[in-house]
């Protein structure tokens, strides 16, 4: 495999020294490829001479060797032919794509025709410029190709090492799965920050408070109940958390609220408003994610999450933001007995709400990379600290559709009920960088892509965060209870939601101070 790596490097960088090398390990290759400026300045004059060599080749009888067109085969043409054959083989094996093959061929052709500089040298940078491509395109291609082969060799040569690395990645996967649920919970908090149940005000209404949400999935809830009924619930709960993570999250909007305006002067019984919310939670070994519950051996061990965070020295943040515009129309006007009782009528509502969350976590991956170094594969990783940055970004647009009603007793106590559905559209992505950088150098890109290959093998994809469009429907039921005096009231809002598409379930809650006139 290392010869294939050298071949690909040779194809992309036209380095005669690399072609002739026989014992380079991965660490040496990474070191050679880590300096982009040095690579661009690399002298490839000798390689151009080889490709341009017009010496006619002879067989053992000293007769000219002919090419497929019946013309004498030159030394340079033979090298080009070998390169083209190898390119075709790599495409057939799935190591490189057709686009990468074309890129390689263009660069090689440019080497043949590159114009020497004033000192008579041909540099790699000149050949790349002549080919019409960029070093970034080339480095992306080679990083991807080498990573595919390195991961393949790593696992095929040492099954025990594969098991060890997969165990470590699954541990990280469990934590990241939990973190993504924090973002999913955030997407629901707008339910409890709205003014549903408060239509009927004369001019405007405003609420300000704290909202939050708990989100999980049906599999996780089922697993918890199953494990709690088992004889060795404690051990199984720990193992499940470590390997898969209990995919449950909590989102707390430290600041949330809404503003409403009576637009009856425009359309009778029409109300419009805005909802907003924002929060930022820190993740660190000191804080952890575990929840300590005294005198409960099963839930005590949920604190294994803290051990995982400490083991990988996890640091980062989970930030969430909500902003939207809403509209509400009273289908049936309120009716009742003054002071004693009032039915709030029936209202329907909709709007457009933007939900975004960003998870940025740094993890110390040194132990995983050192495991690779201990394998029998031809991969060497220099001792040191390797930090991986995981970024989950999600942006979604929600279109709520709600119908609500409510009652008011003694002009003080409010009880509101509602049902509805949210249509969600948007996109999400999971990104990974090594050493906290944007992986600009070729050497870093190779290791980054190698880790990406590991993640693919560990199925490091997360519901709701795959790089594809989000298209979900959330069903919800809402309940609000409040007590007030005059224009001011204090409300507690709750909503249960379910997303059949990804089998999410959860509960939102809100505590809001409402002012209406």
matplotlib code that plots the C-alpha trace (Angstrom):
import matplotlib.pyplot as plt

x = [0.0, 2.8, 4.0, 0.6, 0.8, 4.1, 2.8, -0.1, 2.2, 4.4, 1.5, 0.4, 3.7, 6.0, 8.8, 11.5, 12.9, 9.6, 9.4, 12.8, 12.2, 11.4, 11.0, 9.1, 6.5, 3.4, 5.1, 7.9, 5.3, 3.3, 6.4, 7.3, 3.8, 3.3, 4.8, 2.8, 5.3, 8.2, 6.1, 5.4, 9.1, 10.1, 12.5, 11.0, 13.4, 14.7, 11.2, 10.5, 13.6, 12.5, 9.0, 10.6, 13.3, 13.3, 15.7, 14.3, 14.0, 15.5, 14.6, 17.1, 17.9, 18.7, 15.6, 13.4, 10.3, 7.2, 4.2, 0.6, 0.8, 3.8, 6.1, 9.4, 8.7, 10.8, 11.8, 9.6, 6.6, 7.0, 6.9, 3.8, 2.2, 2.9, 1.5, -1.7, -2.1, -1.7, -4.2, -6.8, -6.1, -6.7, -9.9, -11.1, -10.2, -12.2, -9.1, -9.4, -12.3, -12.5, -12.2, -9.0, -7.6, -8.2, -6.6, -3.6, -3.2, -3.4, -0.7, 1.6, 1.1, 1.9, 5.2, 6.3, 5.6, 6.5, 8.8, 12.0, 12.7, 15.7, 17.8, 16.8, 14.6, 11.0, 9.1, 6.0, 4.2, 4.9, 3.5, 0.4, -0.2, 0.2, -2.3, -5.0, -5.6, -4.6, -2.6, -5.8, -7.6, -4.5, -4.1, -7.8, -7.5, -4.4, -5.5, -8.7, -7.0, -4.3, -6.8, -9.0, -6.0, -4.5, -7.8, -8.2, -4.7, -5.0, -8.1, -7.2, -3.7, -4.8, -8.4, -7.7, -6.6, -9.8, -11.8, -9.8, -10.2, -13.9, -14.4, -12.8, -14.8, -18.0, -17.4, -17.0, -20.0, -22.1, -21.2, -21.7, -25.0, -26.0, -24.8, -26.8, -30.0, -29.3, -29.7, -32.8, -34.3, -33.5, -35.6, -38.7, -38.3, -40.2, -43.4, -43.2, -42.1, -45.1, -48.3, -50.7, -53.8, -53.4, -55.2, -57.9, -55.7, -56.5, -53.1, -50.1, -48.7, -45.2, -43.7, -40.2, -38.8, -37.0, -37.9, -36.4, -36.9, -36.0, -35.6, -35.0, -36.0, -38.3, -35.4, -33.5, -36.6, -37.3, -33.7, -33.8, -37.0, -35.7, -32.3, -34.0, -35.9, -32.9, -30.9, -27.6, -29.2, -26.3, -23.6, -25.8, -26.7, -23.0, -22.2, -25.0, -24.0, -20.4, -21.0, -24.0, -24.9, -28.3, -29.5, -31.3, -30.7, -31.8, -32.0, -32.4, -33.1, -31.7, -33.5, -36.7, -39.8, -42.3, -44.0, -47.6, -49.5, -53.2, -53.8, -57.5, -57.3, -56.0, -57.9, -60.5, -59.3, -55.8, -52.7, -49.0, -45.9, -42.3, -40.6, -36.9, -34.5, -30.8, -28.4, -24.8, -23.8, -20.1, -18.7, -15.5, -14.0, -14.8, -18.5, -19.3, -22.6, -23.5, -26.4, -25.8, -28.8, -28.2, -29.1, -29.9, -27.2, -28.6, -28.7, -25.5, -23.7, -25.0, -22.0, -19.8, -20.4, -18.1, -15.4, -15.7, -15.4, -12.4, -10.8, -10.9, -10.5, -13.7, -14.1, -16.5, -19.9, -23.5, -25.1, -28.7, -30.8, -34.4, -36.2, -39.5, -42.6, -46.0, -49.6, -52.8, -56.4, -59.5, -62.0, -64.5, -64.5, -64.3, -67.6, -68.4, -69.7, -67.8, -65.3, -66.4, -65.7, -64.6, -64.0, -61.2, -62.8, -60.8, -57.6, -55.5, -51.9, -48.9, -45.6, -42.0, -39.5, -35.7, -34.0, -30.2, -27.7, -24.0, -22.0, -18.3, -16.3, -12.6, -11.5, -8.0, -7.6, -4.0, -4.8, -6.7, -3.8, -1.3, -3.3, -2.9, 0.9, 0.8, -0.8, 1.0, -0.1, 2.5, 1.4, 3.6, 2.3, 4.7, 4.1, 2.3, -1.1, -3.6, -6.8, -9.8, -12.5, -16.1, -18.5, -22.3, -24.1, -27.8, -30.2, -33.9, -37.0, -40.2, -43.7, -46.0, -49.7, -51.7, -55.2, -55.8, -58.5, -58.6, -60.6, -60.2, -61.6, -62.2, -60.2, -57.1, -56.5, -55.9, -55.9, -55.0, -55.0, -53.8, -52.7, -50.7, -47.9, -44.5, -43.1, -39.3, -37.0, -33.3, -29.9, -27.3, -23.7, -21.0, -17.5, -14.1, -10.8, -7.5, -5.3, -8.0, -7.0, -8.9, -6.6, -5.0, -1.7, -1.6, -0.2, -2.9, -5.6, -4.3, -4.7, -8.1, -9.3, -8.0, -10.0, -13.0, -12.6, -12.6, -15.8, -17.4, -16.5, -17.8, -21.0, -20.3, -23.5, -26.2, -29.9, -31.0, -27.3, -26.5, -25.3, -28.7, -32.0, -34.1, -37.7, -39.6, -43.1, -43.4, -46.8, -47.5, -50.0, -49.8, -50.9, -50.6, -51.5, -51.2, -52.2, -52.5, -53.8, -54.8, -52.5, -49.7, -49.7, -47.2, -47.5, -46.2, -46.3, -45.8, -45.9, -45.4, -44.0, -43.3, -41.4, -42.5, -39.8, -36.9, -38.9, -38.2, -40.3, -39.9, -41.4, -40.9, -41.5, -41.5, -41.9, -42.9, -44.0, -46.7, -47.9, -50.9, -53.0]
y = [0.0, 2.4, 2.1, 3.1, 6.1, 7.0, 6.6, 8.9, 11.5, 11.1, 11.6, 14.7, 16.3, 14.9, 14.3, 12.1, 11.7, 10.3, 7.9, 6.4, 6.2, 2.7, 3.0, 6.1, 5.8, 7.9, 10.3, 11.0, 11.6, 13.9, 15.9, 16.2, 17.4, 19.7, 22.9, 24.1, 26.8, 24.3, 22.0, 24.8, 25.6, 22.0, 21.5, 19.0, 19.7, 16.1, 14.7, 16.8, 15.5, 11.9, 12.6, 14.3, 11.8, 10.9, 8.0, 5.1, 1.9, -1.4, -5.0, -7.7, -8.0, -4.4, -3.9, -0.8, -1.3, -0.1, 1.6, 0.8, 3.0, 1.2, 4.1, 3.7, 3.9, 6.5, 6.4, 9.4, 7.9, 4.7, 6.5, 8.4, 5.1, 3.5, 6.6, 6.4, 2.7, 3.2, 6.1, 3.8, 1.1, 3.5, 4.7, 1.1, 0.3, 3.3, 5.0, 8.1, 9.5, 10.3, 13.9, 13.3, 11.2, 14.1, 16.5, 14.2, 13.8, 17.6, 18.2, 15.5, 17.0, 20.4, 19.1, 18.0, 21.5, 23.7, 26.6, 26.7, 29.8, 32.1, 29.6, 26.8, 25.1, 23.9, 24.1, 22.3, 25.7, 26.5, 23.1, 23.5, 27.0, 25.8, 23.0, 25.5, 23.9, 24.9, 23.3, 23.2, 21.0, 18.8, 18.5, 17.7, 14.9, 13.3, 13.6, 11.8, 9.1, 8.4, 8.3, 5.7, 3.4, 4.1, 3.2, 0.1, -1.1, -0.2, -2.4, -5.2, -5.7, -5.5, -6.6, -6.1, -2.6, -1.9, -3.1, -0.8, 2.2, 1.6, 1.3, 4.7, 6.3, 4.8, 6.4, 9.8, 9.0, 8.5, 11.9, 13.7, 11.9, 13.4, 16.8, 16.8, 16.2, 19.5, 21.2, 19.2, 20.2, 23.9, 23.6, 23.1, 25.9, 28.4, 26.5, 27.7, 31.2, 32.2, 34.1, 31.3, 31.7, 35.5, 36.8, 39.4, 42.2, 45.7, 47.1, 44.9, 42.1, 41.1, 38.2, 37.6, 34.6, 31.4, 28.4, 25.0, 21.6, 18.0, 15.9, 12.2, 9.4, 6.4, 3.9, 5.6, 5.8, 2.1, 1.2, 3.0, 1.2, -2.1, -1.8, -0.7, -3.9, -6.1, -7.9, -6.1, -2.7, -0.7, -2.4, -2.3, 1.3, 2.2, 0.2, 1.7, 5.2, 4.6, 2.9, 4.7, 7.5, 8.1, 10.3, 12.8, 16.5, 19.6, 23.1, 26.1, 29.5, 31.8, 34.7, 34.1, 36.1, 37.4, 40.6, 40.8, 43.5, 43.8, 44.4, 44.5, 48.0, 46.1, 42.8, 42.2, 39.7, 39.5, 39.5, 39.5, 39.1, 38.0, 35.3, 35.2, 33.3, 32.8, 30.8, 29.5, 26.6, 25.6, 22.1, 21.3, 18.5, 20.6, 20.9, 17.6, 16.3, 13.8, 14.3, 13.1, 11.6, 10.5, 7.1, 5.7, 3.3, 3.1, 6.8, 7.5, 5.8, 8.3, 10.2, 8.1, 10.9, 13.0, 10.4, 10.4, 14.1, 14.0, 11.2, 13.1, 16.5, 17.7, 21.5, 23.6, 25.1, 24.6, 27.8, 28.2, 31.0, 31.4, 34.3, 34.3, 36.1, 34.8, 35.5, 34.6, 34.9, 34.5, 32.2, 32.6, 35.6, 35.2, 34.7, 34.6, 36.2, 39.3, 38.8, 35.2, 33.3, 33.8, 31.4, 32.7, 31.5, 29.6, 30.9, 29.6, 30.6, 30.2, 31.9, 31.5, 30.7, 30.3, 27.8, 27.5, 25.7, 25.3, 22.7, 23.2, 20.6, 20.0, 16.4, 15.1, 12.3, 11.5, 8.1, 7.1, 8.2, 6.4, 3.3, 3.6, 3.9, 0.7, -1.2, -3.4, -1.1, 1.1, 4.2, 6.1, 8.9, 11.1, 11.4, 14.5, 16.0, 15.8, 17.8, 17.2, 19.8, 18.6, 21.2, 20.5, 23.3, 23.3, 25.9, 25.1, 27.0, 26.0, 26.8, 26.2, 25.5, 25.8, 25.9, 26.9, 27.9, 28.6, 29.8, 32.5, 32.3, 35.2, 37.5, 35.9, 32.3, 31.3, 27.8, 27.4, 24.4, 23.8, 21.3, 21.7, 20.7, 22.2, 21.8, 22.0, 22.7, 23.4, 21.8, 20.5, 19.3, 17.7, 18.9, 17.7, 19.5, 18.3, 20.3, 23.0, 24.3, 24.5, 21.8, 24.0, 22.0, 18.8, 16.8, 17.9, 17.2, 13.6, 12.9, 14.8, 12.6, 9.5, 10.4, 11.0, 7.5, 6.2, 8.0, 6.5, 3.0, 3.9, 5.2, 8.7, 10.2, 11.7, 12.0, 15.5, 16.4, 14.6, 16.8, 16.8, 18.8, 18.6, 17.8, 17.0, 17.2, 17.8, 17.1, 18.9, 19.4, 22.5, 23.5, 26.8, 27.8, 31.3, 33.7, 37.4, 40.6, 43.4, 43.6, 41.4, 37.7, 34.9, 31.9, 28.3, 26.8, 23.1, 21.3, 17.7, 17.0, 14.1, 13.8, 10.6, 11.0, 10.5, 9.1, 12.1, 12.8, 15.5, 18.1, 21.9, 24.2, 27.9, 30.4, 33.8, 37.2, 38.6, 42.1, 43.0, 46.1]
z = [0.0, 0.8, -2.8, -4.0, -1.7, -3.2, -6.7, -6.1, -4.5, -7.5, -9.9, -8.1, -7.2, -9.8, -7.3, -8.6, -5.1, -4.0, -7.0, -6.1, -2.4, -1.0, 2.7, 3.5, 6.3, 6.8, 9.3, 6.7, 4.0, 6.2, 7.1, 3.4, 2.5, 5.5, 3.9, 0.9, 0.0, 0.0, -2.2, -4.8, -4.9, -5.4, -8.3, -10.8, -13.6, -13.4, -13.6, -16.6, -18.2, -17.6, -19.1, -22.1, -22.7, -26.4, -26.1, -28.1, -26.2, -27.5, -26.8, -25.9, -29.6, -29.8, -31.9, -31.4, -29.1, -30.9, -29.2, -30.0, -33.1, -34.5, -33.7, -31.8, -28.0, -26.1, -22.5, -21.7, -23.5, -21.5, -18.2, -19.3, -20.4, -17.0, -15.2, -17.3, -16.7, -12.9, -13.0, -14.8, -12.2, -9.3, -10.8, -11.3, -7.7, -6.5, -4.9, -7.1, -9.1, -12.8, -11.9, -9.9, -12.8, -15.2, -12.8, -12.5, -16.3, -16.8, -14.3, -15.8, -19.3, -17.9, -16.5, -20.0, -21.4, -18.4, -19.2, -17.1, -15.1, -15.5, -13.6, -15.9, -13.3, -13.5, -10.3, -9.2, -8.8, -12.4, -13.6, -11.4, -12.8, -16.4, -15.8, -14.8, -11.4, -7.8, -5.0, -2.9, -5.5, -5.7, -2.0, -1.5, -4.0, -2.6, 1.0, 0.1, -1.9, 0.7, 3.5, 1.8, 1.4, 4.8, 6.5, 4.4, 5.3, 8.9, 9.4, 7.1, 8.6, 12.3, 13.2, 16.9, 16.2, 14.3, 17.3, 19.6, 17.4, 16.8, 20.5, 21.0, 18.1, 19.4, 22.8, 21.1, 19.0, 22.1, 23.5, 20.2, 19.7, 23.1, 22.1, 18.9, 20.9, 22.7, 19.3, 18.5, 21.8, 20.9, 17.8, 19.9, 22.5, 20.4, 21.3, 24.9, 24.2, 22.1, 23.2, 22.4, 24.5, 24.9, 21.9, 22.6, 23.8, 22.6, 21.5, 22.2, 24.4, 25.4, 27.2, 28.6, 30.5, 30.3, 28.0, 27.6, 26.0, 26.6, 23.5, 23.0, 20.7, 21.1, 20.9, 23.8, 26.0, 25.3, 26.0, 29.4, 30.5, 29.2, 31.0, 34.3, 34.3, 33.7, 36.5, 35.6, 34.8, 36.2, 34.1, 30.9, 31.4, 31.6, 28.5, 26.5, 27.4, 26.6, 23.2, 21.8, 24.1, 25.5, 22.7, 24.9, 25.2, 27.1, 25.6, 27.9, 26.3, 29.0, 27.3, 25.4, 24.7, 22.2, 21.2, 19.8, 18.0, 17.4, 13.7, 13.8, 12.2, 9.2, 9.4, 12.1, 14.8, 13.3, 15.6, 14.5, 16.6, 16.9, 19.0, 20.0, 22.2, 22.7, 24.9, 25.0, 27.2, 27.9, 27.8, 29.7, 31.8, 34.9, 34.1, 32.4, 31.1, 33.9, 36.2, 39.8, 41.4, 45.0, 46.3, 42.9, 41.6, 38.1, 37.4, 39.4, 36.6, 34.0, 35.3, 33.1, 30.6, 32.9, 32.6, 28.8, 28.7, 31.0, 29.0, 25.7, 27.4, 25.7, 25.5, 23.6, 23.5, 22.4, 21.2, 20.1, 18.6, 17.7, 15.8, 14.0, 12.9, 13.8, 12.9, 14.7, 13.8, 16.1, 14.3, 17.2, 19.5, 23.3, 25.3, 28.9, 32.1, 33.2, 36.0, 36.7, 33.6, 30.0, 27.2, 25.0, 21.7, 19.1, 17.5, 14.6, 14.2, 11.9, 11.1, 10.0, 12.7, 12.3, 14.6, 14.5, 16.7, 16.6, 18.5, 18.6, 20.5, 20.8, 21.7, 22.3, 19.8, 20.6, 22.1, 18.9, 16.7, 18.9, 18.5, 14.8, 15.3, 17.3, 14.5, 11.9, 9.1, 7.4, 9.3, 11.7, 13.9, 15.7, 19.5, 20.5, 21.2, 18.4, 18.9, 16.7, 16.4, 15.7, 14.5, 14.1, 12.3, 11.7, 10.4, 10.0, 9.2, 11.1, 9.9, 12.8, 12.3, 15.6, 16.9, 20.5, 23.0, 26.7, 29.6, 32.3, 35.8, 38.1, 35.8, 37.3, 36.3, 32.7, 31.3, 27.6, 25.4, 21.8, 19.2, 16.1, 13.8, 12.7, 9.2, 9.3, 6.4, 6.4, 6.3, 8.7, 8.6, 10.7, 10.1, 11.5, 11.6, 13.1, 15.5, 15.7, 12.3, 9.0, 7.7, 5.0, 4.6, 2.6, 5.4, 7.8, 5.2, 4.9, 8.6, 8.6, 5.8, 7.5, 10.5, 8.3, 6.9, 10.4, 11.2, 8.1, 9.3, 12.8, 11.2, 12.8, 11.3, 13.5, 13.1, 12.1, 11.3, 8.1, 5.3, 3.6, 3.7, 6.8, 6.0, 9.2, 10.7, 14.4, 16.0, 19.3, 22.1, 24.2, 27.7, 29.5, 33.0, 34.3, 37.1, 36.7, 37.9, 35.5, 32.6, 34.1, 34.4, 35.1, 32.8, 32.8, 29.3, 28.4, 25.1, 24.2, 20.7, 18.5, 15.2, 13.4, 10.7, 13.1, 16.0, 18.3, 21.3, 24.0, 26.2, 26.2, 29.1, 29.7, 32.5, 31.2, 32.5, 30.2, 29.9, 27.7, 27.2]

ax = plt.figure().add_subplot(projection="3d")
ax.plot(x, y, z, "-o")
ax.set_aspect("equal")
plt.show()
